[in-house]
Amino acid sequence: MRLTTRLLLLVLVCVLPVLAVQLYSAASLREWRQTRIAERASRQTELADGELIGVLDQVRGVAAVLAQLPEAAAGNPACANRLAALQRGLAAYRFLALYGPDGTLACASTPGAPTATAAGWAIPPGAEMGIGRYSTDAGADGAFLPVSVRLPGAAGAANALTLVAALDLPWLNKHLEDIRLPRFDSGPDSTLFVTDRDGTVLARFPEASDWLGRRLPAGLLPLVGHAAAGMIRDDRKIVASIPASAPPDGVAVIEEVSQPYVAADMAQTAWRDTLLLGLAVLAALGLAALAARRFIHHPTASLLSAARRWRDGDLSARAEIRQPNSEFGTLAQAFNAMVSTLQSRDLERRLQAEVLEAQVVERTSELSETNNRLQVEIAEREKTEAALLQAQKLQAVGQLAGGIAHDFNNMLATVLGSLELMERRVAPGVESWTEADADRLRKLIERASNAVQRGAQLTSRLLAFSRRQRLAARPTDLNQLITDLVTLATSTLGRRVRVGTDLASDLPAAMVDPSQIEAALLNLCLNARDAMPEGGELTIATATEILERAADSDDPPSGAYVRISVSDTGTGMPPEVVARAFEPFFTTKGPGGTGLGLAQVHGMARQSGGTVRIVSTQGVGTEIVLLLPRAAADAAATQPARAGDVAPRGSPAILVMVVDDDAPVRQVTVEMLKDLGFDAVQAGGAAEALVLLAQLAGPPDVILLDYAMPGMNGLQLARRLRERGLSMPIALVTGYAELAGVEGAANPLDAVLGKPFTIRELDDTLMRLRMRVHSASNVVRLRPRG
């Protein structure tokens, strides 16, 4: 073989290790380039995900601001203006809206906001924020992503509000494009997707407008539901993804890079390097034979040995450097430096992964423990509240039933005993009848009547306590009322109690029911007497007081009120008794007390539009203050009608129709009317009354209607009669009825007669009706019957 050939063969043999190193370097560089592109894709997804978290966290800030503003309350007209002001500072969001627990719109920054939230907008249980799905709405002017945040401090409330912010998807595409290009560029064949939890594209770069609202490609769609972020590398593409389950919990980010782009410049570089290497070999054939052994073979072998160890994962290996100043020595140093850098980065990456994993485990454990503890506390509190509410209900029902049963049984025993004694005195076998028997019979009748009156008073007290009693409020001079009452109170309280007054000279009239005020003041005087068993001083004072209502109190509205104070020098009450003083049937007087006195006073004051206060010190005394509403300045006190004002009935009989479904009550009323000299017809209900009216020769002069009747009550029947054009006086007879809604011009009634009533009260009512008709310019008169 010729020397030239041998030299060529030697050169070729010497160049083969260099070619091998070049090929290996090209492969390693391609692998490094793929790793670098994969890292950039992963960092791009993390950057986009971080930007999304930052944008969505603005909604939490807005919710925290709204929770501190009173304008955010449902129904506040300033709420929409406040949301609009906040929305102008948030370019990322199309509109802001507040929704109630039932999904109804409370207020919004723009009039076009949706009126009800979709099911996908709800906040998941136990989460602070809920990210919905791709949404479009004609009122919202385009596509958006709903972000829901419950206002801080409102969770579990019956009226809790939820803030919904509509993330503008075109803005999101532009924003992600702005933050992507200056910092990371994975190449022209890379694509960034942002989707919702269903895989609907929310943002894409490039070609965002063509993909908005479309489904993610089938090959990428499973990545949306993965449990954690990941990386996919194959011959065709590199894909980095952050699933929808990762923060911000509802949005997935996917970066896809095409492999042909990754390998294109690498192939070009490899071909160029190979060509240059061939040219160098051809140019150095003469020197290759001399230098091949020394300058090529040994350095190449050392590099190959180190490269194999690096390929096997041993980054601690280093290439041997025999001649540092030679080319191969410099190359070996560069490779060693590169491996050192890779080793440092790998160690740093492992440490960061371990730290992050430990932090995730720790935070997950803390959240789970806190959630479990909160669920247990909520369940225990609900059980305790339910048990307490049930116990309070049972206690109140027991007190009410026991008190009513005790008092009514005593009254019924008196009435029943008196009636039985009267029955024995008027029995057919009794022949002798003396004046003493007549007196005894009158006492029995009086005793039964008193028992019935006590029953009516007990009913009145119960209604006053529950604020359901119908009050006849009119402008009243309280100074005159108290002056008249002091005479009665002085004789009732006894000589040991000294009664005094301190009445304001310029006291305005109060808008109250005088009879209820008299009963309340007499009740307070009797309580003061019981609190001074050894005697003392009782003072009744009047004045004007300006009430400033606190925001969290149940006092009446702020303004000027008439003040009545009843103070004594008795034993006083401890705080626990003051706290329960207005409870029904609560008494400290033992079996002799009913426990309805102060409850009646409290109910009367609140129903009149005022309030009651108690100031008591043990051993010093007690002061009870009534604040009552003032009457209008131009109102005149209403004077009760006197018997002398009623025009005489005259000899002609008056026809009265009685309508009552209770036969005994109806018959007794008819007998009373006949005893008073009236003619009477009766009907057992509304239908029977209408038939009877059609059968009568002429309409009756007065109609007495019971309120509680089956089918059609008395108030409805009165309206029916007025609709038929009947204008005679109509009086409603009732033991209890809600009549507040029939005041004014639409009121079909001329009078209300309360049950039980006496024959005198019935006569007075009929006379007032007659006087009213005669005084009304003779438009309608009670027609006498021959």
ABEGO torsion letter per residue (X at the ends): XBAAAAAAAAAAAAAAAAAAAAAAAAAAAAAAAAAAAAAAAAAAAAAAAAAAAAAAAAAAAAAAAAAABAAABBGBAAAAAAAAAAAAABAABABBBBBBAAGBBABBABAABBABBBAAABBBBGBABBBBBBBBBAAAGEBBBBBBBBBBGABGBAABBBBBBBBBAAAAAAAAAAAAAAABBAEAABBBBBBBAAGBBABBOBGAAAABGBBBBAAAAAAAABABBBBBBBAABBBBBBBAABOAGGBBBBBBBBAAAAAAAAAAAAAAAAAAAAAAAAAAAAAAAAAAAAAAAAAAAAAAAAAAAAAAGBAABBBBBABAABAAAAAAAAAAAAAAAAAAAAAAAAAAAAAAAAAAAAAAAAAAAAAAAAAAAAAAAAAAAAAAAAAAAAAAAAAAAAAAAAAAAAAAAAAAAAAAAAAAAABAABABBBAAAAAAAAAAAAAAAAAAAAAAAAAAAAAAAAGABBBBBBBBBAAAAAAAAAAAAAAAAEAABBBBBBBBAABBBBBBBAAAAAAAAAAAAAAAAAABAAEEBBBBBBBBBBBBBBAABABBBBEBBBBBBBBBABAEBBAAAAAAAABBGBBAAEAABAGAAAAAAAAAAAAAGBBBBBBBBBGAEBBBBBBBBBBBAABBBBBBBBAAABBBAEABBBBBBBBBABAAAAAAAAAAAAAAGBBBBBBAEAAAAAAAAAABABBBABBBBBABBBGBBAAAAAAAAAAAGBABBBBBBBABBBAAAABEAABABABBBBOBBBAAAAAAAAAAAAAAAAABGGABBBBBBX
